[in-house]
Amino acid sequence: MSMILDALRKSDRERARAAADRLREGPAVAGSTEPGGAWWFVLAIVTIGAGLLLLVSWPHVPDRTATGEARQFMENDPAPAPVRDLSGELPRAVEPPEAVAPQPTAPAPDRVTVVENTAAPPIEELPAAVRIRLPALQVNIHAWSENPRERFVLINLRRYQEGDSLQEGLLLQRIVRDGVVLEFEGTPFFLPRQ
């Protein structure tokens, strides 16, 4: 135990001697390796310089109202160009491709080929009175397969298969390669996939 106490006393004496030596040396010289105010001072100078450089190089718009030049500026300003009608330059709406029934092929021995009839008119060709009453419909996911049981669609983020009634009150008649055939109030129509 006395060895520990002797070691602590010796350590205290060395610390006191080092502190006295530092006092005799005086204040730390700028640029010393000790952390201090010198680095903060340099950083502050650089930051202020960068701010002034940004302020000077920032685009400046003179205040014309303060000098009375606003009226003169507006009088000398040419009249604005007339607005051109761009409706003739807009792209035309693209009609969805006509649904073509797949050509029948020789059936495989374990599979039955189904020829689908998509003679239903596209949604755009429905009478206006019917289209107004239709709810908003969006085909989010369209999964077509040779096997009708594997076909499904997500319409308005809900999953449906052929023959299901949609929550919006429509009947999903068929899922074809490029869309779905829906029925609304007895009127079938084709809704293409997006």
Backbone torsions as a table, in degrees:
resi	resn	phi	psi	omega
1	MET	NA	-37.4	-179.7
2	SER	-67.3	-27.7	177.7
3	MET	-65.9	-39.1	179.4
4	ILE	-65.8	-44.7	179.6
5	LEU	-63.1	-41.4	177.7
6	ASP	-61.6	-40.1	-179.6
7	ALA	-66.4	-40.6	178.0
8	LEU	-64.4	-41.9	179.1
9	ARG	-63.3	-43.6	-179.8
10	LYS	-61.6	-42.5	179.5
11	SER	-63.7	-39.2	177.8
12	ASP	-64.5	-41.0	179.6
13	ARG	-63.7	-41.1	-179.5
14	GLU	-66.2	-38.9	178.2
15	ARG	-64.7	-41.3	179.8
16	ALA	-65.3	-40.4	178.5
17	ARG	-64.2	-41.7	-179.2
18	ALA	-65.4	-38.3	179.1
19	ALA	-67.2	-39.1	178.5
20	ALA	-65.7	-40.3	177.9
21	ASP	-62.4	-39.7	179.6
22	ARG	-66.3	-36.0	178.5
23	LEU	-66.5	-38.4	179.4
24	ARG	-67.8	-31.7	-177.7
25	GLU	-71.0	-28.7	179.1
26	GLY	97.4	-169.6	-177.3
27	PRO	-68.5	156.5	-178.9
28	ALA	-68.2	143.4	179.4
29	VAL	-79.8	141.8	178.7
30	ALA	-60.9	138.4	-179.2
31	GLY	91.1	4.5	178.2
32	SER	-71.1	166.7	-176.9
33	THR	-80.9	-7.9	178.5
34	GLU	-72.6	140.9	176.9
35	PRO	-66.5	136.0	-178.6
36	GLY	-166.6	-159.6	-174.9
37	GLY	-77.8	-15.7	-175.7
38	ALA	-62.5	-45.0	-179.8
39	TRP	-67.7	-37.7	178.1
40	TRP	-66.1	-36.0	178.8
41	PHE	-64.9	-46.0	179.3
42	VAL	-63.3	-42.5	179.1
43	LEU	-62.7	-40.4	178.4
44	ALA	-64.3	-41.5	179.6
45	ILE	-63.8	-44.3	179.9
46	VAL	-63.6	-41.9	179.9
47	THR	-64.1	-44.3	179.2
48	ILE	-64.0	-41.0	178.5
49	GLY	-62.5	-42.6	179.1
50	ALA	-65.0	-39.9	178.0
51	GLY	-63.5	-42.8	178.0
52	LEU	-64.8	-38.9	178.9
53	LEU	-63.5	-42.5	176.6
54	LEU	-63.8	-41.7	-178.6
55	LEU	-63.9	-40.7	-178.6
56	VAL	-72.5	-38.6	-175.2
57	SER	-86.4	-7.8	179.8
58	TRP	-66.5	136.5	-179.7
59	PRO	-60.6	134.4	-175.5
60	HIS	-115.1	128.0	175.7
61	VAL	-106.1	120.6	-178.1
62	PRO	-66.1	148.2	178.0
63	ASP	-83.9	99.7	-176.0
64	ARG	-75.3	-24.8	-178.3
65	THR	-70.8	-29.5	-178.1
66	ALA	-70.9	-29.5	-176.6
67	THR	-100.7	-3.4	179.4
68	GLY	83.4	10.9	-179.0
69	GLU	-85.9	-5.3	-175.1
70	ALA	-63.5	-45.9	-178.8
71	ARG	-63.0	-43.6	-179.9
72	GLN	-64.4	-39.8	179.2
73	PHE	-62.3	-43.9	-178.7
74	MET	-70.0	-33.3	179.4
75	GLU	-69.8	-34.9	-178.9
76	ASN	-84.8	-11.3	-177.8
77	ASP	-71.9	129.4	178.8
78	PRO	-67.4	158.0	-179.9
79	ALA	-64.3	146.4	-179.9
80	PRO	-65.0	149.5	179.8
81	ALA	-66.9	143.9	179.1
82	PRO	-66.4	151.7	-178.7
83	VAL	-79.4	126.1	-179.9
84	ARG	-82.9	145.5	175.1
85	ASP	-83.6	113.3	-177.3
86	LEU	-98.8	5.8	-176.1
87	SER	-62.6	-30.0	177.7
88	GLY	-73.3	-17.5	-177.8
89	GLU	-98.1	-4.9	179.3
90	LEU	-72.8	146.8	178.4
91	PRO	-67.7	145.6	179.4
92	ARG	-76.2	152.5	177.5
93	ALA	-66.1	137.7	-179.2
94	VAL	-92.9	126.0	178.0
95	GLU	-73.6	141.6	177.0
96	PRO	-67.3	147.0	-179.4
97	PRO	-64.7	146.2	177.7
98	GLU	-63.9	136.9	179.6
99	ALA	-72.8	127.8	-179.1
100	VAL	-110.0	131.3	178.5
101	ALA	-70.8	136.7	178.4
102	PRO	-64.3	145.5	178.6
103	GLN	-72.0	134.6	179.3
104	PRO	-66.7	141.3	176.9
105	THR	-119.9	168.3	178.4
106	ALA	-65.7	123.6	-177.5
107	PRO	-68.3	145.3	173.7
108	ALA	-71.0	154.2	-176.8
109	PRO	-59.5	-29.2	-177.3
110	ASP	-104.1	10.4	-174.2
111	ARG	-136.9	146.5	178.9
112	VAL	-107.1	130.7	179.3
113	THR	-87.7	130.3	179.7
114	VAL	-111.0	123.4	176.1
115	VAL	-94.2	119.1	-174.7
116	GLU	-93.4	140.8	177.8
117	ASN	-106.1	113.3	179.1
118	THR	-111.5	46.8	-178.0
119	ALA	-75.1	1.8	179.1
120	ALA	-68.1	141.1	-179.4
121	PRO	-71.2	150.4	175.8
122	PRO	-62.2	157.8	-177.2
123	ILE	-58.4	-30.4	-179.0
124	GLU	-69.4	-23.2	-177.7
125	GLU	-92.1	-0.1	177.3
126	LEU	-67.0	151.6	176.4
127	PRO	-59.4	149.1	-177.5
128	ALA	-59.3	-35.5	-179.4
129	ALA	-63.8	-32.3	179.2
130	VAL	-79.3	-43.2	-178.3
131	ARG	-61.6	-33.8	-179.5
132	ILE	-64.2	-37.5	-177.5
133	ARG	-83.0	-13.0	-179.5
134	LEU	-67.1	137.6	173.5
135	PRO	-74.3	164.5	177.4
136	ALA	-66.5	129.8	-177.6
137	LEU	-128.6	134.9	177.0
138	GLN	-141.1	125.5	176.6
139	VAL	-84.4	106.9	-178.6
140	ASN	-82.1	-44.8	178.7
141	ILE	-135.6	136.9	-179.5
142	HIS	-128.8	114.5	-180.0
143	ALA	-120.2	108.1	179.5
144	TRP	-107.0	142.6	179.4
145	SER	-142.5	159.2	174.4
146	GLU	-61.2	-34.8	-179.8
147	ASN	-85.5	115.4	-177.7
148	PRO	-58.5	-27.6	-179.6
149	ARG	-70.9	-20.8	-179.6
150	GLU	-91.2	-6.6	-179.2
151	ARG	-79.0	139.5	173.7
152	PHE	-157.8	161.7	176.4
153	VAL	-138.0	155.1	168.2
154	LEU	-110.2	113.2	176.9
155	ILE	-113.7	123.7	-176.3
156	ASN	53.1	40.9	176.1
157	LEU	64.6	27.5	174.4
158	ARG	-126.1	140.0	-176.2
159	ARG	-86.4	133.1	178.4
160	TYR	-138.5	154.8	172.9
161	GLN	-122.7	170.8	-178.3
162	GLU	-56.6	134.9	179.5
163	GLY	91.3	-8.8	-179.9
164	ASP	-76.4	152.3	172.3
165	SER	-95.7	130.4	179.4
166	LEU	-75.1	154.9	178.9
167	GLN	-62.6	-26.4	-179.6
168	GLU	-78.7	-2.1	175.8
169	GLY	99.3	9.2	179.2
170	LEU	-99.7	163.8	177.0
171	LEU	-111.3	130.3	176.9
172	LEU	-88.4	100.4	-177.6
173	GLN	-73.3	-55.3	-175.4
174	ARG	-144.2	152.3	169.8
175	ILE	-109.9	115.5	-179.3
176	VAL	-108.1	175.4	-173.6
177	ARG	-56.9	-38.7	-174.2
178	ASP	-114.9	19.0	177.5
179	GLY	165.4	-153.7	-179.8
180	VAL	-135.7	153.4	173.6
181	VAL	-108.3	117.8	-179.0
182	LEU	-111.8	160.7	176.3
183	GLU	-126.8	128.7	179.6
184	PHE	-127.9	116.4	-179.9
185	GLU	52.4	43.1	177.6
186	GLY	82.4	-0.5	-179.2
187	THR	-106.7	112.9	177.2
188	PRO	-78.7	148.8	176.0
189	PHE	-153.5	159.6	-177.3
190	PHE	-100.6	128.1	176.0
191	LEU	-115.5	113.3	-177.4
192	PRO	-73.2	155.1	174.3
193	ARG	-74.4	153.3	-179.6
194	GLN	-91.4	NA	NA
